[in-house]
Amino acid sequence: MDGAGDFIVAQVERDDPGETELRGPVDGRPATSGDSFTGMVSILGISILTDGSTEFEDANDVVITGTKFFTDVNDGDLVGFKNNDPADVIADEVEFED
């Protein structure tokens, strides 16, 4: 992000037209519904929804619980999101990035 608050894209890549991926800093404290996996995290102003089908990973690609993810994630953390079905609004995978 530059001094004016605008995002500067480092890379745009088109690999698989059926897959959506986004990596960026978390902006704002994530919200959860109180259970271990249903919640929302915002990356670059885009809301990413999660549920029981979402896989969460730490920065070492180790699977963690949704509870651990939402407990550990903070504003500014670098997080990645992947969704294999563009019609589905629920993330398939959310992970901490290095």
PyMOL commands that place a pseudoatom at each C-alpha (Angstrom):
pseudoatom trace, name=CA, resn=MET, resi=1, chain=A, elem=C, hetatm=0, pos=[0.000, 0.000, 0.000]
pseudoatom trace, name=CA, resn=ASP, resi=2, chain=A, elem=C, hetatm=0, pos=[1.340, 3.427, -0.852]
pseudoatom trace, name=CA, resn=GLY, resi=3, chain=A, elem=C, hetatm=0, pos=[1.227, 6.558, 1.301]
pseudoatom trace, name=CA, resn=ALA, resi=4, chain=A, elem=C, hetatm=0, pos=[-2.199, 7.541, -0.073]
pseudoatom trace, name=CA, resn=GLY, resi=5, chain=A, elem=C, hetatm=0, pos=[-3.716, 4.223, 1.021]
pseudoatom trace, name=CA, resn=ASP, resi=6, chain=A, elem=C, hetatm=0, pos=[-3.884, 2.783, -2.500]
pseudoatom trace, name=CA, resn=PHE, resi=7, chain=A, elem=C, hetatm=0, pos=[-2.871, -0.813, -3.121]
pseudoatom trace, name=CA, resn=ILE, resi=8, chain=A, elem=C, hetatm=0, pos=[-0.005, -1.458, -5.496]
pseudoatom trace, name=CA, resn=VAL, resi=9, chain=A, elem=C, hetatm=0, pos=[-0.343, -4.830, -7.212]
pseudoatom trace, name=CA, resn=ALA, resi=10, chain=A, elem=C, hetatm=0, pos=[2.854, -6.864, -7.140]
pseudoatom trace, name=CA, resn=GLN, resi=11, chain=A, elem=C, hetatm=0, pos=[1.674, -9.633, -9.436]
pseudoatom trace, name=CA, resn=VAL, resi=12, chain=A, elem=C, hetatm=0, pos=[-1.367, -10.546, -11.508]
pseudoatom trace, name=CA, resn=GLU, resi=13, chain=A, elem=C, hetatm=0, pos=[-1.460, -14.097, -12.834]
pseudoatom trace, name=CA, resn=ARG, resi=14, chain=A, elem=C, hetatm=0, pos=[-4.086, -16.139, -14.678]
pseudoatom trace, name=CA, resn=ASP, resi=15, chain=A, elem=C, hetatm=0, pos=[-3.528, -19.864, -14.144]
pseudoatom trace, name=CA, resn=ASP, resi=16, chain=A, elem=C, hetatm=0, pos=[-6.905, -21.522, -13.839]
pseudoatom trace, name=CA, resn=PRO, resi=17, chain=A, elem=C, hetatm=0, pos=[-10.047, -19.603, -14.822]
pseudoatom trace, name=CA, resn=GLY, resi=18, chain=A, elem=C, hetatm=0, pos=[-12.126, -21.663, -12.381]
pseudoatom trace, name=CA, resn=GLU, resi=19, chain=A, elem=C, hetatm=0, pos=[-9.950, -20.833, -9.378]
pseudoatom trace, name=CA, resn=THR, resi=20, chain=A, elem=C, hetatm=0, pos=[-9.759, -17.620, -7.367]
pseudoatom trace, name=CA, resn=GLU, resi=21, chain=A, elem=C, hetatm=0, pos=[-6.756, -16.754, -5.214]
pseudoatom trace, name=CA, resn=LEU, resi=22, chain=A, elem=C, hetatm=0, pos=[-5.930, -13.615, -3.295]
pseudoatom trace, name=CA, resn=ARG, resi=23, chain=A, elem=C, hetatm=0, pos=[-3.027, -12.788, -1.003]
pseudoatom trace, name=CA, resn=GLY, resi=24, chain=A, elem=C, hetatm=0, pos=[-2.697, -9.640, 1.025]
pseudoatom trace, name=CA, resn=PRO, resi=25, chain=A, elem=C, hetatm=0, pos=[-2.768, -8.032, 4.439]
pseudoatom trace, name=CA, resn=VAL, resi=26, chain=A, elem=C, hetatm=0, pos=[-5.766, -8.502, 6.702]
pseudoatom trace, name=CA, resn=ASP, resi=27, chain=A, elem=C, hetatm=0, pos=[-7.567, -5.202, 7.148]
pseudoatom trace, name=CA, resn=GLY, resi=28, chain=A, elem=C, hetatm=0, pos=[-9.498, -5.126, 10.384]
pseudoatom trace, name=CA, resn=ARG, resi=29, chain=A, elem=C, hetatm=0, pos=[-10.094, -7.715, 13.069]
pseudoatom trace, name=CA, resn=PRO, resi=30, chain=A, elem=C, hetatm=0, pos=[-11.784, -10.828, 11.653]
pseudoatom trace, name=CA, resn=ALA, resi=31, chain=A, elem=C, hetatm=0, pos=[-15.278, -11.687, 12.806]
pseudoatom trace, name=CA, resn=THR, resi=32, chain=A, elem=C, hetatm=0, pos=[-16.480, -15.139, 13.853]
pseudoatom trace, name=CA, resn=SER, resi=33, chain=A, elem=C, hetatm=0, pos=[-19.885, -16.522, 14.630]
pseudoatom trace, name=CA, resn=GLY, resi=34, chain=A, elem=C, hetatm=0, pos=[-18.632, -18.038, 17.876]
pseudoatom trace, name=CA, resn=ASP, resi=35, chain=A, elem=C, hetatm=0, pos=[-17.962, -21.542, 16.567]
pseudoatom trace, name=CA, resn=SER, resi=36, chain=A, elem=C, hetatm=0, pos=[-14.632, -22.951, 15.517]
pseudoatom trace, name=CA, resn=PHE, resi=37, chain=A, elem=C, hetatm=0, pos=[-14.697, -22.282, 11.781]
pseudoatom trace, name=CA, resn=THR, resi=38, chain=A, elem=C, hetatm=0, pos=[-17.475, -19.998, 10.578]
pseudoatom trace, name=CA, resn=GLY, resi=39, chain=A, elem=C, hetatm=0, pos=[-16.325, -16.451, 10.138]
pseudoatom trace, name=CA, resn=MET, resi=40, chain=A, elem=C, hetatm=0, pos=[-15.112, -13.675, 7.894]
pseudoatom trace, name=CA, resn=VAL, resi=41, chain=A, elem=C, hetatm=0, pos=[-11.724, -12.143, 7.259]
pseudoatom trace, name=CA, resn=SER, resi=42, chain=A, elem=C, hetatm=0, pos=[-11.138, -9.107, 5.043]
pseudoatom trace, name=CA, resn=ILE, resi=43, chain=A, elem=C, hetatm=0, pos=[-8.159, -9.039, 2.681]
pseudoatom trace, name=CA, resn=LEU, resi=44, chain=A, elem=C, hetatm=0, pos=[-7.594, -5.811, 0.749]
pseudoatom trace, name=CA, resn=GLY, resi=45, chain=A, elem=C, hetatm=0, pos=[-11.176, -4.820, 1.468]
pseudoatom trace, name=CA, resn=ILE, resi=46, chain=A, elem=C, hetatm=0, pos=[-12.617, -8.085, 0.127]
pseudoatom trace, name=CA, resn=SER, resi=47, chain=A, elem=C, hetatm=0, pos=[-14.627, -10.152, 2.621]
pseudoatom trace, name=CA, resn=ILE, resi=48, chain=A, elem=C, hetatm=0, pos=[-13.646, -13.828, 2.686]
pseudoatom trace, name=CA, resn=LEU, resi=49, chain=A, elem=C, hetatm=0, pos=[-16.266, -16.121, 4.243]
pseudoatom trace, name=CA, resn=THR, resi=50, chain=A, elem=C, hetatm=0, pos=[-15.403, -19.443, 5.903]
pseudoatom trace, name=CA, resn=ASP, resi=51, chain=A, elem=C, hetatm=0, pos=[-17.379, -22.434, 7.162]
pseudoatom trace, name=CA, resn=GLY, resi=52, chain=A, elem=C, hetatm=0, pos=[-16.873, -26.077, 8.121]
pseudoatom trace, name=CA, resn=SER, resi=53, chain=A, elem=C, hetatm=0, pos=[-15.622, -26.930, 4.631]
pseudoatom trace, name=CA, resn=THR, resi=54, chain=A, elem=C, hetatm=0, pos=[-12.786, -24.365, 4.775]
pseudoatom trace, name=CA, resn=GLU, resi=55, chain=A, elem=C, hetatm=0, pos=[-9.261, -25.666, 5.398]
pseudoatom trace, name=CA, resn=PHE, resi=56, chain=A, elem=C, hetatm=0, pos=[-7.050, -23.401, 7.501]
pseudoatom trace, name=CA, resn=GLU, resi=57, chain=A, elem=C, hetatm=0, pos=[-3.233, -23.545, 7.398]
pseudoatom trace, name=CA, resn=ASP, resi=58, chain=A, elem=C, hetatm=0, pos=[-0.420, -21.841, 9.253]
pseudoatom trace, name=CA, resn=ALA, resi=59, chain=A, elem=C, hetatm=0, pos=[2.564, -20.218, 7.495]
pseudoatom trace, name=CA, resn=ASN, resi=60, chain=A, elem=C, hetatm=0, pos=[4.261, -23.650, 7.265]
pseudoatom trace, name=CA, resn=ASP, resi=61, chain=A, elem=C, hetatm=0, pos=[1.285, -25.183, 5.389]
pseudoatom trace, name=CA, resn=VAL, resi=62, chain=A, elem=C, hetatm=0, pos=[0.303, -27.193, 8.474]
pseudoatom trace, name=CA, resn=VAL, resi=63, chain=A, elem=C, hetatm=0, pos=[-3.458, -27.620, 8.851]
pseudoatom trace, name=CA, resn=ILE, resi=64, chain=A, elem=C, hetatm=0, pos=[-4.824, -25.760, 11.877]
pseudoatom trace, name=CA, resn=THR, resi=65, chain=A, elem=C, hetatm=0, pos=[-8.311, -25.320, 13.297]
pseudoatom trace, name=CA, resn=GLY, resi=66, chain=A, elem=C, hetatm=0, pos=[-10.526, -22.396, 12.454]
pseudoatom trace, name=CA, resn=THR, resi=67, chain=A, elem=C, hetatm=0, pos=[-10.397, -21.464, 16.130]
pseudoatom trace, name=CA, resn=LYS, resi=68, chain=A, elem=C, hetatm=0, pos=[-6.588, -21.243, 16.000]
pseudoatom trace, name=CA, resn=PHE, resi=69, chain=A, elem=C, hetatm=0, pos=[-6.702, -19.188, 12.798]
pseudoatom trace, name=CA, resn=PHE, resi=70, chain=A, elem=C, hetatm=0, pos=[-9.234, -16.668, 14.104]
pseudoatom trace, name=CA, resn=THR, resi=71, chain=A, elem=C, hetatm=0, pos=[-7.452, -16.463, 17.488]
pseudoatom trace, name=CA, resn=ASP, resi=72, chain=A, elem=C, hetatm=0, pos=[-4.040, -15.833, 15.910]
pseudoatom trace, name=CA, resn=VAL, resi=73, chain=A, elem=C, hetatm=0, pos=[-4.867, -13.591, 12.929]
pseudoatom trace, name=CA, resn=ASN, resi=74, chain=A, elem=C, hetatm=0, pos=[-4.383, -9.852, 13.388]
pseudoatom trace, name=CA, resn=ASP, resi=75, chain=A, elem=C, hetatm=0, pos=[-4.797, -6.707, 11.371]
pseudoatom trace, name=CA, resn=GLY, resi=76, chain=A, elem=C, hetatm=0, pos=[-1.904, -6.479, 8.891]
pseudoatom trace, name=CA, resn=ASP, resi=77, chain=A, elem=C, hetatm=0, pos=[-1.069, -10.219, 8.844]
pseudoatom trace, name=CA, resn=LEU, resi=78, chain=A, elem=C, hetatm=0, pos=[-0.364, -11.564, 5.368]
pseudoatom trace, name=CA, resn=VAL, resi=79, chain=A, elem=C, hetatm=0, pos=[-3.060, -14.115, 4.504]
pseudoatom trace, name=CA, resn=GLY, resi=80, chain=A, elem=C, hetatm=0, pos=[-3.931, -16.079, 1.375]
pseudoatom trace, name=CA, resn=PHE, resi=81, chain=A, elem=C, hetatm=0, pos=[-7.315, -17.296, 0.222]
pseudoatom trace, name=CA, resn=LYS, resi=82, chain=A, elem=C, hetatm=0, pos=[-8.266, -19.900, -2.392]
pseudoatom trace, name=CA, resn=ASN, resi=83, chain=A, elem=C, hetatm=0, pos=[-11.626, -20.863, -3.864]
pseudoatom trace, name=CA, resn=ASN, resi=84, chain=A, elem=C, hetatm=0, pos=[-11.959, -23.536, -6.542]
pseudoatom trace, name=CA, resn=ASP, resi=85, chain=A, elem=C, hetatm=0, pos=[-15.571, -22.696, -7.454]
pseudoatom trace, name=CA, resn=PRO, resi=86, chain=A, elem=C, hetatm=0, pos=[-16.266, -19.094, -8.506]
pseudoatom trace, name=CA, resn=ALA, resi=87, chain=A, elem=C, hetatm=0, pos=[-20.009, -19.577, -7.881]
pseudoatom trace, name=CA, resn=ASP, resi=88, chain=A, elem=C, hetatm=0, pos=[-19.353, -20.553, -4.241]
pseudoatom trace, name=CA, resn=VAL, resi=89, chain=A, elem=C, hetatm=0, pos=[-18.797, -17.660, -1.825]
pseudoatom trace, name=CA, resn=ILE, resi=90, chain=A, elem=C, hetatm=0, pos=[-17.180, -19.824, 0.893]
pseudoatom trace, name=CA, resn=ALA, resi=91, chain=A, elem=C, hetatm=0, pos=[-13.368, -20.113, 0.929]
pseudoatom trace, name=CA, resn=ASP, resi=92, chain=A, elem=C, hetatm=0, pos=[-11.916, -23.556, 0.254]
pseudoatom trace, name=CA, resn=GLU, resi=93, chain=A, elem=C, hetatm=0, pos=[-8.631, -22.615, 1.919]
pseudoatom trace, name=CA, resn=VAL, resi=94, chain=A, elem=C, hetatm=0, pos=[-7.365, -19.742, 4.073]
pseudoatom trace, name=CA, resn=GLU, resi=95, chain=A, elem=C, hetatm=0, pos=[-3.769, -19.647, 5.213]
pseudoatom trace, name=CA, resn=PHE, resi=96, chain=A, elem=C, hetatm=0, pos=[-1.131, -17.489, 6.791]
pseudoatom trace, name=CA, resn=GLU, resi=97, chain=A, elem=C, hetatm=0, pos=[1.570, -16.491, 4.307]
pseudoatom trace, name=CA, resn=ASP, resi=98, chain=A, elem=C, hetatm=0, pos=[5.290, -15.857, 4.965]
for i in range(1, 98): cmd.bond("trace and resi %d" % i, "trace and resi %d" % (i + 1))
show_as sticks, trace
zoom trace
